[in-house]
Amino acid sequence: MKRKNYLLMMIFFVNIVFSQVGMGTANPRGALDINKETTNNMGLVLPTNADPKNLINPMGGNVAIGTIMYDSTLSCVRVFKSTGWSNCLCDQCGPTPGYSLDCSSGALTGTFTAGTASNGTKVIKYTNATGQAYGAISIASTGVTGLTATAPAGTLNGNGSISLSISGTPSASGVANFTVNIGGQSCTFSVTVGGQTFRKMNVLGITAEPWYAPVDNNTYASRAILTSSQNFGQNGTFPTNGFNIVAGGVSQGVALKNLINNNNIDIIIIGYSYVPNDASIAILNDFVQNKKGVLMYSEEYNYTQTPKLINAICGGSGTTMTRIAGSKYDQLTNVNDPLLNGPFGDIRGKLIGSDYADTSFYTKSGLPSNVTVLANRFNDASTPLMFKHNSLGFVYMGDSGWLGGSATDVRTQIFPIGMNAAGAPQTKPWADTTTSYMGFLYANAIAWAVQYAQTNTSTNYIIP
């Protein structure tokens, strides 16, 4: 009897395994056929749950691929695939439009300025979402680089929106573009980056010869480059609100101090043949150290007072200068400094003309340790011509001609700055064999001075 029972049971199971199953029908048309042959008026009711993640495999592990359920939250049927739970199986059918992203209608907030840490938000709207999950969003801008749009991970359901945070320092003015990709849909948006506009700067020019400091008319580069809207206008290469230029002549002592205090001076540019006396050295040092303004000092006229000023500002005592004839031109170093690689161009390693092509002051000994050398006597790194303090607003140039030039002067041994009729810097043929980039150096220096002065100048400070 037992052997007969075993045999009957085996026949029963083999019949199940190797045949079709019909529910409501004696003639199944597949492995499983749920039907009523006469009426066909009853549907299949699927397991229903508010979240497919709640479904389990009674054998353990993941839900079996092919598992199907009704998502009561999204009101749709979903199936488990090798990649996870699908979106709604009918998310693209019928008259209802499918899931989509919209970058055009959501609000954009924030101010974005070139070279300045900026931030804002952008709202991305979506419609007819069916549980599209996405990871943490991080989108780097294209076009104008330097900005990143971010948002935490999440899931899209129905109609709603995502708020992106936008932050960073834009590389330039212009348009920064972003492309958002979520759940197979994408859209783009952009933000406008404005040029940084600096407040109006008060500039004091000191010189005995007006073409070597910005005190004369716009014939000469020392002033024309500053007043050119193409360079420093609100829509210029380096946007500013312009300059208030004060002519200081060769003022010394109390007269110099009053000019600085009464005019709230941000930048002092000293040109040829101004030799500060000891009282003026103390005032200029106080201006750089305490008011934290910018001093551009060029001199090739006096061996004793120039090193005194440098030593006072740079905190040393051993700097001495020497005057060398016959240089004709000098070479800029390759350091990545804003004067050599700034908004008006990368001029690292380029040549600059020596005014009158014969004499300049070079550092003979005791170069301060807290400065960056920007130019050397050509082919001679042992004789620095130009340097900038690493933390204070101080630049020294041992050739006053670095401030001289005009749009019409084509001589190749005087006034090494080249510029066009609009005051924009350009190269100038020099010494019959080379090209001077002095105009770009001067324009970059002014841009650096403006930025430094706006950040560091204490407009309420009075030099005692």
VEXDREN-54418 format. One line per field, with one value per residue (C-alpha): residue number from 1; residue in one letter; x, y, z. Coordinates in nm, 4 decimals. Example, Ala and Ser with C-alpha at 12.3 -4.5 7.8 and 13.67 -1.06 7.14 Angstrom:
# VEXDREN-54418
n 1:2;
res a:s;
east 1.2300:1.3670;
north -0.4500:-0.1060;
up 0.7800:0.7140;
***
This chain:
# VEXDREN-54418
n 1:2:3:4:5:6:7:8:9:10:11:12:13:14:15:16:17:18:19:20:21:22:23:24:25:26:27:28:29:30:31:32:33:34:35:36:37:38:39:40:41:42:43:44:45:46:47:48:49:50:51:52:53:54:55:56:57:58:59:60:61:62:63:64:65:66:67:68:69:70:71:72:73:74:75:76:77:78:79:80:81:82:83:84:85:86:87:88:89:90:91:92:93:94:95:96:97:98:99:100:101:102:103:104:105:106:107:108:109:110:111:112:113:114:115:116:117:118:119:120:121:122:123:124:125:126:127:128:129:130:131:132:133:134:135:136:137:138:139:140:141:142:143:144:145:146:147:148:149:150:151:152:153:154:155:156:157:158:159:160:161:162:163:164:165:166:167:168:169:170:171:172:173:174:175:176:177:178:179:180:181:182:183:184:185:186:187:188:189:190:191:192:193:194:195:196:197:198:199:200:201:202:203:204:205:206:207:208:209:210:211:212:213:214:215:216:217:218:219:220:221:222:223:224:225:226:227:228:229:230:231:232:233:234:235:236:237:238:239:240:241:242:243:244:245:246:247:248:249:250:251:252:253:254:255:256:257:258:259:260:261:262:263:264:265:266:267:268:269:270:271:272:273:274:275:276:277:278:279:280:281:282:283:284:285:286:287:288:289:290:291:292:293:294:295:296:297:298:299:300:301:302:303:304:305:306:307:308:309:310:311:312:313:314:315:316:317:318:319:320:321:322:323:324:325:326:327:328:329:330:331:332:333:334:335:336:337:338:339:340:341:342:343:344:345:346:347:348:349:350:351:352:353:354:355:356:357:358:359:360:361:362:363:364:365:366:367:368:369:370:371:372:373:374:375:376:377:378:379:380:381:382:383:384:385:386:387:388:389:390:391:392:393:394:395:396:397:398:399:400:401:402:403:404:405:406:407:408:409:410:411:412:413:414:415:416:417:418:419:420:421:422:423:424:425:426:427:428:429:430:431:432:433:434:435:436:437:438:439:440:441:442:443:444:445:446:447:448:449:450:451:452:453:454:455:456:457:458:459:460:461:462:463:464;
res m:k:r:k:n:y:l:l:m:m:i:f:f:v:n:i:v:f:s:q:v:g:m:g:t:a:n:p:r:g:a:l:d:i:n:k:e:t:t:n:n:m:g:l:v:l:p:t:n:a:d:p:k:n:l:i:n:p:m:g:g:n:v:a:i:g:t:i:m:y:d:s:t:l:s:c:v:r:v:f:k:s:t:g:w:s:n:c:l:c:d:q:c:g:p:t:p:g:y:s:l:d:c:s:s:g:a:l:t:g:t:f:t:a:g:t:a:s:n:g:t:k:v:i:k:y:t:n:a:t:g:q:a:y:g:a:i:s:i:a:s:t:g:v:t:g:l:t:a:t:a:p:a:g:t:l:n:g:n:g:s:i:s:l:s:i:s:g:t:p:s:a:s:g:v:a:n:f:t:v:n:i:g:g:q:s:c:t:f:s:v:t:v:g:g:q:t:f:r:k:m:n:v:l:g:i:t:a:e:p:w:y:a:p:v:d:n:n:t:y:a:s:r:a:i:l:t:s:s:q:n:f:g:q:n:g:t:f:p:t:n:g:f:n:i:v:a:g:g:v:s:q:g:v:a:l:k:n:l:i:n:n:n:n:i:d:i:i:i:i:g:y:s:y:v:p:n:d:a:s:i:a:i:l:n:d:f:v:q:n:k:k:g:v:l:m:y:s:e:e:y:n:y:t:q:t:p:k:l:i:n:a:i:c:g:g:s:g:t:t:m:t:r:i:a:g:s:k:y:d:q:l:t:n:v:n:d:p:l:l:n:g:p:f:g:d:i:r:g:k:l:i:g:s:d:y:a:d:t:s:f:y:t:k:s:g:l:p:s:n:v:t:v:l:a:n:r:f:n:d:a:s:t:p:l:m:f:k:h:n:s:l:g:f:v:y:m:g:d:s:g:w:l:g:g:s:a:t:d:v:r:t:q:i:f:p:i:g:m:n:a:a:g:a:p:q:t:k:p:w:a:d:t:t:t:s:y:m:g:f:l:y:a:n:a:i:a:w:a:v:q:y:a:q:t:n:t:s:t:n:y:i:i:p;
east 0.0000:0.2768:0.4431:0.1137:0.0663:0.4162:0.3516:0.0228:0.1876:0.4697:0.2229:0.0314:0.3386:0.4682:0.1299:0.1527:0.5097:0.4677:0.1187:-0.0658:-0.2797:-0.6228:-0.8266:-1.1873:-1.1126:-1.0507:-0.8405:-0.5451:-0.3738:-0.0468:0.1436:-0.1263:-0.4595:-0.6994:-1.0197:-1.3874:-1.4619:-1.8198:-1.8338:-1.4730:-1.6046:-1.3626:-1.0162:-0.6995:-0.6488:-0.2765:-0.1134:-0.1466:0.0954:0.1782:0.5487:0.7000:0.9899:0.7521:0.7186:0.9249:1.0462:0.9227:1.2255:1.4603:1.6712:1.5465:1.2021:1.2033:1.2485:0.9082:0.7184:0.4260:0.2252:-0.0118:0.1430:-0.1396:0.0636:0.1226:-0.1966:-0.0262:0.1151:0.4890:0.7163:1.0455:1.3323:1.7026:1.7548:1.4938:1.1290:1.0085:0.8272:0.4536:0.3881:0.1471:0.3410:0.3487:0.0060:-0.3340:-0.4127:-0.2178:0.1293:0.4315:0.6864:0.8860:1.1268:1.0834:1.3819:1.2138:0.9408:1.0988:1.2339:1.6026:1.7492:2.0936:2.3561:2.6479:2.9579:3.2844:3.5717:3.3453:3.2037:2.8396:2.5338:2.1681:1.8938:1.7087:1.3728:1.3278:0.9663:0.8439:0.5099:0.3587:0.6504:0.6116:0.8706:1.1840:1.4675:1.7861:2.1140:2.2746:2.2945:2.6162:2.6274:2.9328:2.8599:2.9797:3.0458:3.1370:3.2912:3.3321:2.9707:2.8119:2.4401:2.3649:2.0711:2.0392:1.9135:1.5406:1.2408:0.9977:0.6260:0.3370:0.3898:0.6428:0.9783:1.3428:1.5424:1.9048:2.1626:2.4107:2.7452:3.1054:3.3262:3.2518:3.5609:3.4423:3.1393:2.8943:2.6516:2.6896:2.4930:2.3588:2.2029:1.9777:1.9309:1.6819:1.4999:1.5859:1.4558:1.6709:1.6407:1.8806:1.8945:2.1478:2.2475:2.3964:2.7278:2.8035:3.1428:3.2576:3.2147:3.4429:3.3700:3.5234:3.8886:4.0772:4.4198:4.7033:4.9683:5.3026:5.5701:5.7713:5.6975:5.3264:5.3636:5.5101:5.2073:4.8305:4.8062:4.8091:4.5562:4.4786:4.7581:4.9833:4.9291:4.9718:4.6332:4.4704:4.4740:4.2973:4.0293:3.9528:3.6028:3.7275:3.9654:3.8016:3.4487:3.1450:3.1449:3.5217:3.7754:3.7966:3.4662:3.4937:3.3120:3.6148:3.8794:3.9032:4.2565:4.4374:4.7556:5.0062:5.3068:5.6129:5.4417:5.6390:5.5701:5.2539:5.1367:5.1579:4.9761:4.6959:4.6513:4.6110:4.3776:4.1617:4.1030:4.0635:4.3328:4.3236:4.6141:4.9326:5.1334:5.4772:5.6620:5.9951:6.2176:6.0115:6.2503:6.0657:6.2340:6.2431:5.9094:5.7427:5.8904:5.7253:5.3913:5.4064:5.5009:5.2053:4.9771:5.0801:5.1013:4.7965:4.5572:4.6463:4.6325:4.8415:5.1694:5.3219:5.6655:5.8974:6.2314:6.5719:6.6880:6.8205:7.0402:6.9709:6.6034:6.4680:6.6295:6.5110:6.1498:6.1812:6.3431:6.0768:5.7857:5.9429:6.0855:6.4511:6.7664:6.9995:6.8436:7.0716:7.0225:7.2530:7.2028:7.3027:7.3228:7.2542:6.9783:6.7381:6.4808:6.4137:6.2373:5.9327:5.9564:5.7338:5.5625:5.1835:5.1134:4.8107:5.0409:5.1841:4.8747:4.5733:4.2575:4.4564:4.6568:4.9196:5.2559:5.4784:5.8251:5.7613:5.9883:5.9350:6.1159:6.3550:6.2741:6.5481:6.6957:6.9862:6.9454:6.7422:6.7691:6.8293:6.8564:7.2255:7.1939:6.9523:6.6423:6.3638:6.2620:5.8887:5.8590:5.8010:6.0332:5.8322:6.1116:6.4878:6.7489:6.7330:6.9129:7.0401:6.8365:7.0946:6.9679:6.5918:6.4192:6.0616:5.9093:5.5800:5.5267:5.3624:5.0995:5.1015:4.9923:5.3396:5.5041:5.8498:5.9706:6.3249:6.2379:5.9977:5.9412:5.7034:5.4386:5.5198:5.3701:5.1159:4.9086:5.1027:5.4637:5.6365:5.9887:6.1494:6.3723:6.1328:5.7908:5.7700:5.3904:5.1912:4.8204:4.5566:4.3571:4.0933:4.3536:4.3549:4.7028:4.8852:5.2361:5.4968:5.7997:6.1079:6.4815:6.4465:6.4639:6.1863:5.8402:5.7470:5.4466:5.4666:5.1096:4.9620:5.1809:5.0554:4.6880:4.7174:4.8867:4.5990:4.3441:4.5311:4.5583:4.1838:4.0977:4.3461:4.2344:3.8638:3.9317:4.1857:4.1603:4.0267:3.8451:3.8015:4.1674:4.3519:4.7318:4.8440;
north 0.0000:0.2417:0.1810:0.2545:0.5777:0.6979:0.6204:0.8153:1.1155:1.1214:1.1047:1.3967:1.6227:1.5374:1.6333:1.9757:2.0419:1.9381:2.0768:2.4103:2.5349:2.6819:2.8735:2.9111:2.7258:2.3636:2.4668:2.6786:2.8768:2.9192:2.8080:2.9888:3.0957:3.2854:3.3205:3.2420:3.0978:3.2155:3.5576:3.6869:3.9565:3.9272:4.0786:3.9854:4.1610:4.2148:4.2412:4.6066:4.8071:5.1733:5.1088:4.8276:4.8182:4.6549:4.3414:4.0417:3.7127:3.4367:3.2294:3.5088:3.7549:4.0018:3.9922:3.7630:3.9330:3.9518:4.0131:4.2415:4.4623:4.7576:5.0740:5.2408:5.5594:5.6188:5.4405:5.2188:4.8735:4.8156:4.5201:4.4198:4.4043:4.3344:4.7092:4.7396:4.8377:4.9848:5.3107:5.2865:5.0461:5.2928:5.6134:5.6867:5.5641:5.7199:6.0905:6.1843:6.3188:6.1351:6.2441:6.5534:6.8109:7.1857:7.4188:7.7259:7.8257:7.7743:8.0765:8.1733:8.3775:8.5130:8.7490:8.6042:8.8171:8.7325:8.6703:8.6937:8.4162:8.3945:8.1900:8.1483:7.8925:7.7515:7.5693:7.2778:7.1699:6.8223:6.6700:6.3211:6.1626:5.7985:5.7368:5.8342:5.8084:6.0149:6.0409:6.3540:6.6168:6.8057:6.9905:7.1958:7.4975:7.5204:7.8339:8.0436:7.7911:7.7988:7.7477:7.4230:7.3410:7.0839:6.9071:6.6029:6.2673:6.2115:6.0617:6.2348:6.1632:6.3255:6.6986:6.8959:7.0701:7.0394:7.3330:7.3457:7.5456:7.7283:7.8436:7.9110:8.1807:8.2448:8.2486:8.5426:8.7449:8.5929:8.2985:7.9865:7.6857:7.3827:7.0582:6.8606:6.4849:6.2879:5.9647:5.9741:6.3295:6.6419:7.0172:7.3111:7.6502:7.9311:8.2178:8.5492:8.6345:9.0034:9.1639:9.2715:9.6471:9.8155:10.1436:10.4638:10.4783:10.7870:10.7948:11.0327:11.0899:11.2282:11.3270:11.6210:11.5190:11.4609:11.1948:10.9577:10.9571:10.9861:11.3632:11.5088:11.4755:11.1487:11.1902:10.9765:10.6134:10.6659:10.8397:10.7253:10.3571:10.4407:10.6590:10.4318:10.2855:9.9969:9.9090:10.0186:10.1300:9.9530:9.7260:9.7256:9.4481:9.5117:9.6780:9.9662:10.2892:10.4848:10.6947:11.0300:11.1384:11.3930:11.5652:11.5818:11.7393:11.6740:11.7295:11.6383:11.6028:11.7680:11.8655:11.4990:11.3816:11.6331:11.5242:11.1630:11.2381:11.5054:11.3040:10.9630:10.8263:10.4542:10.4316:10.6377:10.6251:10.7856:10.8660:10.9998:11.2290:11.2391:11.1787:11.1420:11.3041:11.1268:11.2753:11.1634:10.8139:10.7863:10.9020:10.6642:10.3758:10.4569:10.4685:10.1190:9.9611:10.1100:10.2638:9.9608:10.1492:10.0701:10.2411:10.2013:10.3510:10.3923:10.5648:10.5796:10.9147:10.8813:10.6119:10.6795:10.7632:10.4842:10.2045:10.3818:10.3647:10.0009:9.9025:10.0901:9.9180:9.5736:9.5715:9.5346:9.7398:9.5883:9.6834:9.8882:9.9975:10.0400:10.2164:10.0170:10.1574:9.9866:9.7369:9.8533:9.5994:9.3691:9.0374:8.9551:8.6454:8.3377:8.3623:8.3369:8.6819:8.9034:9.1688:8.9173:8.7035:8.9271:9.0438:9.2180:8.9115:8.6568:8.8250:8.5940:8.5707:8.8587:9.1599:9.5177:9.8212:10.0294:10.3992:10.5810:10.2326:10.2965:10.3383:10.1839:10.1092:9.7461:9.5829:9.5597:9.3740:9.2946:9.2083:9.1801:8.8229:8.9026:9.0122:8.8445:8.9419:9.0343:9.1506:9.1178:9.2933:9.0953:8.7641:8.8508:8.7193:8.8648:9.2180:9.2392:9.5404:9.5015:9.3364:9.3269:9.2805:8.9458:9.0832:9.4641:9.6908:9.7856:9.7546:9.8846:9.9433:10.0620:10.2314:10.5265:10.4742:10.1881:10.4599:10.6408:10.6035:10.7362:10.6128:10.8144:10.7913:10.5251:10.5766:10.2527:10.3869:10.6147:10.5568:10.1747:10.1524:10.0785:10.1610:10.2299:10.5500:10.4238:10.3708:9.9909:9.8441:9.6872:9.5759:9.8216:9.7478:9.8100:9.8540:9.7543:9.3857:9.2997:9.3891:9.5613:9.4363:9.7224:9.8437:9.5115:9.5158:9.8613:9.7732:9.4483:9.6453:9.8947:9.6105:9.4455:9.7791:9.8441:9.4987:9.5236:9.8742:9.7891:9.4880:9.6422:10.0215:10.1665:10.4750:10.6139:10.5997:10.9300:10.9397:11.1190;
up 0.0000:0.0865:-0.2477:-0.4256:-0.2269:-0.3157:-0.6801:-0.6819:-0.5173:-0.7731:-1.0587:-0.9042:-0.8711:-1.2182:-1.3533:-1.1849:-1.2979:-1.6593:-1.7265:-1.7266:-1.4403:-1.5016:-1.2475:-1.3616:-1.6840:-1.7793:-2.0786:-1.9543:-2.2305:-2.0459:-1.7376:-1.5388:-1.6820:-1.4566:-1.6496:-1.6680:-2.0094:-2.0230:-1.8599:-1.8256:-1.5954:-1.3027:-1.2818:-1.1003:-0.7675:-0.7021:-0.3627:-0.2592:-0.0494:0.0071:-0.0616:-0.2712:-0.0275:0.2197:0.0043:0.1142:-0.0263:0.2100:0.1083:0.2217:0.0269:-0.2314:-0.3804:-0.6831:-1.0183:-1.1853:-0.8633:-0.9352:-0.7006:-0.6836:-0.5341:-0.3448:-0.2919:-0.6625:-0.7714:-1.0266:-1.0961:-1.0504:-1.1175:-0.9564:-1.2089:-1.1858:-1.1413:-0.8660:-0.8639:-1.1909:-1.2330:-1.2836:-1.5708:-1.7234:-1.6672:-2.0429:-2.1511:-2.1941:-2.2256:-1.9104:-2.0033:-1.8683:-1.6108:-1.7054:-1.5620:-1.6048:-1.5552:-1.7026:-1.4584:-1.1168:-0.9284:-0.9491:-0.6639:-0.5812:-0.7201:-0.9122:-0.9617:-1.1336:-0.8953:-0.5899:-0.3703:-0.4819:-0.3899:-0.4731:-0.5399:-0.8396:-0.8245:-1.0684:-1.1143:-1.2154:-1.3127:-1.3164:-1.1355:-1.0425:-0.7767:-0.9681:-0.7196:-0.7581:-0.5768:-0.4364:-0.7109:-0.7873:-1.1200:-1.2204:-1.4378:-1.7959:-1.9979:-1.6982:-1.4609:-1.0840:-0.9725:-0.8516:-0.8116:-0.5397:-0.3720:-0.1429:-0.2709:-0.2914:-0.4753:-0.7084:-0.6631:-0.8465:-0.9079:-0.7102:-0.7132:-0.6146:-0.4769:-0.5919:-0.3991:-0.6226:-0.4832:-0.5799:-0.7275:-1.0963:-1.3169:-1.5284:-1.6244:-1.8715:-1.8584:-1.6409:-1.7679:-1.5771:-1.7045:-1.4668:-1.5287:-1.3162:-1.4007:-1.7692:-1.8152:-1.8394:-1.8640:-1.8573:-1.6941:-1.6767:-1.4486:-1.5534:-1.3909:-1.3689:-1.3574:-1.0136:-0.9856:-0.7354:-0.5637:-0.6953:-0.5978:-0.4832:-0.6464:-0.5576:-0.8236:-0.7131:-0.9652:-1.0945:-1.4532:-1.5177:-1.7876:-1.5267:-1.2941:-1.3551:-1.3044:-1.6577:-1.9399:-2.1151:-2.3654:-2.1467:-2.0528:-1.6774:-1.6720:-1.9975:-1.8998:-1.5721:-1.7270:-2.0225:-1.9926:-2.2054:-1.9233:-1.5974:-1.6869:-1.5471:-1.8525:-1.8989:-1.8788:-1.5031:-1.4017:-1.1567:-1.0770:-1.1923:-1.0235:-0.8545:-0.9426:-0.7246:-0.8437:-0.5605:-0.7316:-0.5170:-0.1814:0.1285:0.4997:0.6308:0.2819:0.1729:0.4860:0.4312:0.0711:0.1857:0.4765:0.3125:-0.0033:0.1600:-0.0701:-0.1547:-0.3989:-0.4287:-0.7522:-0.7362:-1.0574:-1.1721:-0.9633:-0.6459:-0.3578:-0.0241:0.2738:0.6078:0.7204:0.3985:0.4313:0.7746:0.6282:0.3323:0.5618:0.7890:0.4845:0.3768:0.7219:0.8964:0.6470:0.4369:0.1097:-0.1967:-0.2787:-0.6247:-0.6031:-0.8994:-0.8716:-1.0308:-0.8982:-0.5438:-0.3907:-0.0240:0.0288:-0.1923:0.0146:0.3322:0.2160:0.1112:0.4409:0.6428:0.4705:0.4390:0.7915:0.6962:0.6968:0.4398:0.1068:-0.1157:-0.4755:-0.7713:-1.1028:-1.4086:-1.7572:-2.0858:-2.0013:-2.2790:-2.1663:-1.8745:-1.8263:-1.6180:-1.4014:-1.4347:-1.0944:-1.0935:-0.9512:-1.0337:-1.1802:-1.4252:-1.4775:-1.4368:-1.6134:-1.8858:-1.9770:-1.8827:-1.9431:-1.7397:-1.8914:-2.1322:-2.1842:-2.0708:-2.2104:-2.0039:-2.0478:-2.2381:-2.2802:-2.0542:-1.6780:-1.3976:-1.0258:-0.9355:-0.5970:-0.5174:-0.1874:0.0939:-0.1070:0.1548:0.2313:0.2301:-0.1329:-0.4690:-0.7520:-1.0623:-1.2962:-1.3245:-1.5289:-1.8526:-1.8183:-1.4710:-1.1768:-0.9356:-1.0027:-0.9324:-1.0859:-0.9601:-0.6543:-0.4621:-0.0892:-0.0121:0.2279:0.2091:-0.0738:-0.1915:-0.5327:-0.6218:-0.9769:-1.0362:-1.3657:-1.3652:-1.7351:-1.6536:-1.6180:-1.9441:-2.2902:-2.5363:-2.8272:-3.0844:-2.9640:-3.1734:-3.0400:-2.9266:-2.6505:-2.4570:-2.2972:-2.3037:-2.2491:-2.5622:-2.5856:-2.8499:-2.8934:-2.6467:-2.3745:-2.3922:-2.3361:-2.6295:-2.7109:-2.8352:-3.0556:-2.8452:-2.8872:-3.2551:-3.1671:-2.9241:-2.7885:-2.4634:-2.2620:-2.0121:-2.0837:-1.9723:-1.6601:-1.5631:-1.6267:-1.4266:-1.1467:-1.1312:-1.1235:-0.8355:-0.6504:-0.6818:-0.5517:-0.2658:-0.1683:-0.1634:0.0563:0.2916:0.2966:0.6198:0.4898:0.8412:0.9345:0.9618:0.9417:1.2610;
***
